[in-house]
Amino acid sequence: MTRRRCSIRRFGAGAVSALVLSLFGCLYGFKGGGLPNIKTVAILPFDNQTAEPALTKEVNDAVLEAFQGRLGLRLAGENSADAVVRGKVVRYDADVPLSIQAGVGRTDVTQRQVSITVDVEILDQREGKTLWQRQGLSEVGAYSPPQEADGRKVALQKLVQELVDGAQSQW
């Protein structure tokens, strides 16, 4: 009987330890991505200076998802947020030939790429300073014609990754 009680105690202690560690892990994981002093963010609509109206929503949605999902920040109004993200889409090129195939009497474009260029600024409102800023941040995404939306999605993912990396490098 003594051996059995000892096994039960060890198992119970191990289970309690695992539970406590997992709870602390969850609490740590949801503290705003580990970014000091920045827990909330306001993402202002990006100004779109291109002829592609869909970019406004697509860029804003991608930035919003990244700051919430990857950095763990909560959304807040501009006046109450710890940080503010603002920017503008300054260039969009959707039809840049990337790969061509020569044929008899004609040339086919087999790959094209989308290029998106933005200017971005992240401000720490509590400290009153710019945390990160990049002018002319540009990324490309390849696609097979006529799948331009696929190329745009890849370019946006790359842009957002650059933005997240830049934000984390300053916090």
C-alpha positions in Angstrom: 0.0 0.0 0.0 2.8 2.4 0.8 4.3 2.1 -2.6 1.0 2.8 -4.3 0.4 6.0 -2.2 3.9 7.2 -3.1 3.1 6.7 -6.9 -0.2 8.5 -6.6 1.5 11.4 -4.8 4.2 11.7 -7.4 1.7 11.5 -10.2 -0.5 14.2 -8.5 2.5 16.5 -7.9 3.6 16.1 -11.6 0.1 16.8 -12.8 -0.2 19.9 -10.6 3.2 21.1 -11.8 2.3 20.7 -15.4 -1.0 22.5 -14.8 0.7 25.5 -13.1 3.4 25.7 -15.9 0.7 25.7 -18.6 -1.3 28.4 -16.9 1.8 30.6 -16.5 2.6 29.9 -20.2 -0.9 31.1 -21.2 -0.7 34.2 -19.1 2.7 35.1 -20.6 1.6 34.5 -24.2 -1.2 37.0 -24.0 0.6 40.0 -22.5 0.7 42.0 -25.7 3.4 40.0 -27.4 6.0 40.8 -24.8 6.4 44.4 -26.1 7.1 46.7 -23.1 4.7 49.6 -22.5 2.8 48.8 -25.7 -0.4 46.9 -25.1 -2.9 48.7 -27.4 -2.7 50.0 -30.9 -4.8 52.2 -33.2 -4.3 51.4 -36.9 -5.4 54.4 -38.9 -6.6 53.7 -42.5 -3.8 53.8 -44.9 -4.0 56.6 -47.5 -4.1 55.0 -50.9 -2.3 57.1 -53.5 -2.7 54.5 -56.3 -5.4 53.8 -58.9 -6.2 50.4 -57.2 -9.1 51.1 -54.8 -9.1 47.6 -53.3 -5.6 48.2 -51.8 -7.0 50.4 -49.0 -9.0 47.6 -47.4 -6.5 44.8 -48.1 -3.5 46.7 -46.6 -5.5 47.8 -43.5 -6.8 44.2 -43.0 -3.4 42.7 -43.3 -1.8 45.2 -40.9 -4.7 44.8 -38.4 -4.4 41.0 -38.4 -0.6 41.2 -37.9 -0.7 43.5 -35.0 -3.4 41.6 -33.3 -2.3 38.1 -34.2 1.5 38.2 -34.3 2.2 41.0 -31.8 -0.8 40.3 -29.5 -1.8 43.9 -29.3 -5.4 45.0 -28.6 -7.2 47.5 -30.8 -8.0 50.8 -29.3 -9.2 54.2 -30.4 -6.5 56.7 -31.6 -6.8 58.8 -28.5 -6.5 56.0 -26.0 -4.0 53.6 -27.7 -0.4 53.2 -26.6 0.8 53.2 -30.2 -0.6 54.4 -33.5 0.2 52.9 -36.9 -0.3 55.2 -39.9 0.8 55.0 -43.5 0.1 55.3 -47.1 0.2 53.1 -50.2 2.4 55.1 -52.6 2.8 52.7 -55.5 1.2 49.7 -57.0 2.5 47.9 -60.1 0.5 44.8 -61.0 1.7 43.8 -64.4 5.5 43.5 -64.3 6.7 40.7 -66.6 8.8 38.2 -64.6 9.2 35.2 -66.9 8.6 34.9 -70.7 8.5 32.1 -73.1 9.4 32.6 -76.7 7.3 30.9 -79.3 7.1 30.9 -83.0 6.0 34.3 -84.1 5.0 35.4 -80.5 6.1 35.7 -76.9 4.1 34.6 -73.9 4.4 36.0 -70.4 4.3 33.0 -68.1 5.0 34.8 -64.8 4.2 38.3 -63.7 4.7 40.1 -60.4 2.9 42.6 -58.3 4.9 45.4 -56.5 3.5 47.3 -53.5 5.3 50.2 -52.0 4.2 51.9 -48.7 5.3 54.5 -46.3 4.7 53.5 -42.6 5.1 55.1 -39.2 4.6 53.6 -35.7 4.2 56.2 -33.0 4.5 55.6 -29.2 1.8 58.0 -28.0 2.8 57.7 -24.3 6.4 58.7 -25.0 5.6 61.0 -27.8 8.2 59.5 -30.2 8.4 57.6 -33.4 9.1 53.9 -32.7 9.7 52.8 -36.3 9.4 54.5 -39.6 10.1 53.3 -43.2 9.7 55.3 -46.4 9.4 53.3 -49.6 9.0 49.9 -48.0 8.4 47.7 -51.1 7.7 44.0 -51.7 6.8 41.9 -54.7 4.6 38.8 -55.2 4.8 36.6 -58.3 1.7 35.2 -60.0 0.7 33.3 -63.1 -1.6 35.4 -65.3 -4.4 36.1 -64.7 -4.1 35.5 -61.0 -3.1 39.0 -59.9 -4.9 38.7 -56.6 -2.5 35.8 -55.6 0.5 38.0 -56.3 -0.9 40.9 -54.3 -1.6 38.5 -51.4 2.0 37.4 -51.4 3.3 40.9 -51.6 1.1 42.0 -48.7 2.3 39.1 -46.5 5.9 40.1 -47.1 5.1 43.8 -46.4 3.3 42.9 -43.1 6.2 40.7 -42.1 8.6 43.6 -42.6 6.4 45.8 -40.6 6.2 43.3 -37.7 9.9 42.8 -37.7 10.5 46.5 -37.7 8.1 47.1 -34.8 9.7 44.3 -32.8 13.2 45.6 -33.5 12.4 48.9 -31.8 10.5 47.6 -28.7 
